[in-house]
């Protein structure tokens, strides 16, 4: 079964999917319900729906964030700079403790997903430093499965966090300290690199890794948006839900509040598995785009960017007008299944 077929069956409402959707408290769109009952082809959803009229959204129904142990609105601006000290050569040493944990997460009302996490959250903590810092990440595996931490960036081979090189796989109950210098500056990511790799990443083992340039960047309201999905059938053939920062539709329920005229810097990361590309589209505005964040001059001025797996970039934008502005994947099927939200621009 293709990924598209898998998602269409979920949307159209096979007996199992209809029961699953019903358990979430969601309502199938009228056309989808008729297709299930009459055996007809579901209606075309190729329009610019944005999610509100799709099969997986009901206003006011949200997950239990306290039970999950994290809140996507708080993750937006949660930058972890680690514990700092000074080395003998005058450089800064930054240290973090990261723990792999198996954790059940309510990804939609009534739907729980057996996740594998860094520090009990999806995405994992946003680790932030400055170019040239010495980094030490103490990784402990409290999961029932083998894991690693693989950082994108420049570092020695034995710190790469892949099987059979250096320390290799970190088995359950074991720990290891990854240590290297922060380079190059830019927007990076980290993730588990144990096979089956797609499953380890898709289960939630990823996070953002930011290396600031030596002189920093202009002051801004900074946000992290990590794009991903949930393959709830575990068939490896497609995702049934899509999200940013852990929970589908979260920023539709709780729009991201920003101020009119203020510089907003979005650290946009794509870790979506089982689909070849993802995208980010902003309504009513354009943004300057810095691919990978490794240059200080923008490469594009646009309202839409496309990212493959592991790609990332920095979006800088100012909103000249107050109001509510949608953002979403410009693959409409992704938006209808959770990858959409709003910016609320205030004075």
C-alpha atoms as one frame of an Amber mdcrd trajectory, in Angstrom:
protein
   0.000   0.000   0.000   1.397   3.420  -0.901   1.697   6.239   1.599  -0.984
   8.203  -0.245  -3.349   5.226  -0.194  -2.727   4.706   3.514  -3.631   8.323
   4.265  -6.665   8.277   1.962  -8.033   5.252   3.774  -7.527   7.027   7.072
  -9.354  10.118   5.811 -12.159   8.269   4.057 -12.948   6.211   7.122 -12.415
   2.472   6.858 -14.099   0.639   9.728 -10.984   0.795  11.893 -10.137   4.369
  11.029 -13.693   5.553  11.581 -13.656   4.027  15.052 -10.254   5.597  15.731
 -11.419   9.026  14.592 -14.590   8.662  16.650 -12.528   7.870  19.722 -10.686
  11.146  19.257 -13.891  13.154  19.349 -13.194  14.391  15.830 -15.872  14.637
  13.173 -15.468  13.317   9.673 -16.325  15.853   7.018 -19.744  15.075   5.456
 -18.270  13.853   2.188 -15.927  11.489   3.976 -18.763  10.025   6.034 -20.829
   9.447   2.894 -17.911   7.773   1.186 -17.596   5.367   4.091 -21.287   4.535
   4.148 -21.875   4.318   0.420 -18.564   2.890  -0.723 -18.066   5.790  -3.102
 -14.817   7.579  -3.820 -14.143  10.265  -1.200 -14.432  13.867  -2.362 -11.412
  15.684  -3.712  -9.552  17.448  -0.883  -7.013  19.112  -3.124  -8.369  22.585
  -2.337  -6.621  25.036  -0.027  -8.466  23.765   3.046  -5.920  24.529   5.752
  -7.382  22.025   8.198 -10.452  23.631   9.749 -12.884  21.714   7.535 -10.792
  18.559   7.369 -11.406  15.201   8.946  -9.227  15.709  11.980 -10.064  19.021
  13.640 -12.673  20.097  16.149 -12.371  23.488  17.798 -11.905  23.370  21.551
 -10.827  19.733  21.866  -7.219  19.545  23.010  -4.816  17.050  24.538  -3.773
  16.875  28.197  -0.489  18.771  28.068   0.189  18.289  31.787  -0.068  14.513
  31.425   2.204  14.653  28.383   4.791  16.538  30.412   5.371  19.297  27.858
   3.422  22.116  26.223   4.053  23.145  22.594   3.453  26.826  23.370   6.268
  26.693  25.931   8.597  24.758  23.607   8.496  27.616  21.091  10.868  29.842
  23.043  12.566  27.253  25.263  16.295  27.490  24.506  18.621  25.362  26.656
  22.063  26.987  26.943  23.373  24.291  29.297  25.593  24.689  32.346  28.565
  26.911  31.618  32.117  27.093  32.924  35.408  28.405  31.579  38.169  26.241
  30.151  41.863  26.921  30.765  42.155  28.406  27.262  39.407  30.917  28.053
  36.702  29.263  25.986  33.240  28.429  27.300  32.366  24.836  28.177  28.658
  24.018  27.936  27.261  20.824  29.457  23.873  19.153  29.153  22.245  15.987
  30.473  19.981  14.258  27.962  17.997  11.114  28.764  16.291   8.764  26.301
  12.885   7.721  27.634   9.978   5.668  26.345   6.864   7.729  26.936   3.225
   7.489  25.940   2.068  10.824  24.533  -1.456  11.960  23.759  -0.932  13.277
  20.239  -4.615  14.062  19.644  -7.640  13.993  21.969  -7.970  10.377  23.129
  -5.169   9.062  20.878  -1.963   7.972  22.619   1.283   7.270  20.844   4.134
   5.102  22.234   6.929   7.598  21.700  10.684   7.365  22.143  11.942  10.722
  23.384  14.849  12.861  24.473  14.025  14.197  27.959  10.400  13.093  27.735
   9.257  15.557  25.085   8.717  15.863  21.341  10.793  17.460  19.997  13.738
  17.065  22.364  15.331  20.078  24.061  16.667  22.894  21.885  20.398  22.918
  22.650  21.949  26.317  22.005  25.536  27.568  22.075  27.955  29.915  20.319
  30.480  29.048  17.624  33.754  27.917  19.200  32.251  26.735  22.487  33.290
  23.331  23.810  30.230  21.104  24.160  29.713  18.100  26.427  26.421  16.218
  26.188  25.995  13.433  28.739  23.560  10.999  27.183  21.902   8.324  29.329
  19.698   5.639  27.803  16.734   4.972  30.114  14.748   3.493  27.224  14.123
  -0.186  26.568  15.702   0.258  23.134  19.239   1.042  21.913  19.808   4.664
  20.903  22.450   7.267  20.049  22.685  11.032  19.628  23.893  12.087  16.192
  24.580  15.811  15.785  24.614  17.593  12.443  27.721  19.750  12.251  31.504
  19.322  12.203  33.041  16.981  14.794  35.425  13.994  15.169  34.269  10.638
  13.802  34.161   9.021  17.239  31.614  11.653  18.347  29.287  11.081  15.384
  26.755   8.943  17.259  26.392   6.144  14.715  26.657   2.368  15.156  30.085
   0.708  14.907  32.079   3.966  15.018  33.554   5.300  18.247  31.288   4.461
  21.180  28.596   3.357  18.747  25.211   2.252  20.045  24.265   3.153  23.619
  22.371   0.159  25.010  19.584   0.413  27.617  21.044   1.413  30.975  24.286
   2.742  29.487  25.526   6.301  29.074  28.121   8.225  27.109  29.408  11.807
  26.905  29.584  13.339  23.439  32.209  16.099  23.406  33.219  18.381  20.539
  33.622  22.020  19.486  30.607  23.933  18.181  30.992  24.489  14.442  29.867
  25.750  12.007  27.461  28.431  13.179  23.922  27.892  11.951  20.735  25.964
  12.529  21.315  22.244  12.982  19.592  19.243  14.503  20.294  16.040  16.377
  18.578  12.678  16.260  19.012   9.014  17.067  20.949   7.085  14.407  20.096
   3.478  15.298  18.237   1.296  12.801  15.569   1.069  11.722  16.488   4.726
  11.440  13.172   5.989  10.086  11.287   4.459  13.012  13.674   5.806  15.654
  13.294   9.308  14.248   9.556   9.042  13.579   8.938   7.859  17.151  10.225
  11.209  18.415  14.011  11.034  18.780  15.060  14.411  17.424  15.701  17.977
  18.517  17.085  21.334  17.420  20.755  22.320  17.759  21.553  26.022  17.311
  25.085  27.410  17.036  25.009  31.205  17.151  27.550  33.137  15.034  30.462
  34.730  16.940  28.842  38.161  16.810  25.320  36.911  17.396  22.262  37.933
  15.384  20.071  41.046  15.639  17.620  41.054  18.542  14.344  39.317  17.676
  11.434  37.337  19.045  12.859  33.865  18.397  10.794  30.716  17.852  11.531
  27.072  17.052   9.205  25.131  14.743  10.064  21.447  14.221   8.005  19.774
  11.486   7.245  16.073  11.829   4.544  13.407  11.617   3.082  10.333  13.305
   2.866   6.959  11.603   0.187   5.651  13.962  -0.196   2.330  12.126   3.569
   1.602  12.302   3.500   0.288   8.740   6.264   2.618   7.564   4.136   3.612
   4.564   2.975   7.092   5.488   1.844   9.317   8.308  -1.680   9.633   9.620
  -0.977  12.857  11.531   1.324  15.830  10.946   2.502  18.408  13.445   4.925
  21.093  14.506   6.392  20.841  18.005   4.676  17.635  19.010   0.912  18.096
  18.778  -1.187  18.358  15.585  -3.219  21.574  15.264  -1.805  22.956  18.515
  -1.147  26.443  17.145  -4.644  26.496  15.668  -5.977  26.069  19.210  -3.345
  28.401  20.699  -2.043  30.856  18.073   1.519  32.117  18.399   1.386  35.669
  19.713   3.806  38.184  18.176   3.917  41.988  18.040   3.280  44.123  14.989
   6.519  45.434  13.485   8.816  43.347  15.698  11.420  41.136  14.052  10.393
  37.482  14.402  13.048  34.823  13.811  11.776  31.298  13.140  14.170  28.367
  13.399  12.428  25.953  11.010  13.518  22.290  11.036  12.095  19.352   9.058
  12.443  15.851  10.521   9.420  14.320   8.777   9.868  10.644   7.901   7.870
   8.516   5.413   7.216  11.528   3.147   9.906  12.872   0.796   9.389  16.603
   1.395   7.687  19.087   3.683   6.968  22.790   3.349   6.164  25.962   5.266
   3.806  28.622   3.930   2.942  31.901   5.634  -0.244  33.798   4.814  -0.360
  37.548   4.284   3.377  38.168   4.412   6.836  37.349   3.045   9.979  36.406
   4.977  13.717  36.417   4.405  15.092  32.870   4.306  18.558  31.703   5.401
  19.069  28.028   4.406  20.799  26.156   7.261  21.558  29.540   8.850  25.245
  29.313   7.913  25.290  32.661   6.089  24.387  36.074   7.480  22.708  37.252
   4.276  19.340  35.813   3.191  19.103  33.638   0.088  15.446  34.322  -0.666
  12.473  36.579   0.042   9.386  34.408  -0.162   6.234  33.140   1.518   6.905
  29.406   0.995   9.914  27.123   1.450  10.293  23.409   0.751  12.516  21.201
   2.905  13.646  17.610   2.559  14.332  15.385   5.558  16.961  16.939   7.796
  16.877  20.279   6.015  16.360  23.440   7.998  16.510  27.194   7.666  15.916
  30.488   9.437  12.918  32.654   8.500  12.928  36.326   9.501   9.707  38.299
   9.229   7.972  41.448  10.456   4.182  41.659  10.439   3.082  45.160   9.355
  -0.589  44.591  10.137  -2.361  43.228  13.224  -4.619  40.206  12.953  -4.536
  36.440  12.664  -2.367  34.871   9.951  -2.364  31.189   9.057   0.797  29.152
   8.494   0.840  25.562   7.285   2.396  22.960   5.033   1.580  23.760   1.422
   0.938  20.077   0.903  -2.727  20.477   1.764  -3.132  16.911   2.956  -0.516
  17.578   5.642  -2.366  20.719   6.735  -5.677  18.868   6.987  -4.037  16.261
   9.200  -2.487  18.624  11.701   0.310  20.738  10.203  -1.249  24.180  10.476
  -1.602  27.031  12.931  -1.842  30.804  13.298   0.194  33.824  14.253  -1.786
  36.317  16.323  -0.294  39.753  15.637  -1.034  42.377  18.288  -0.035  45.989
  18.858
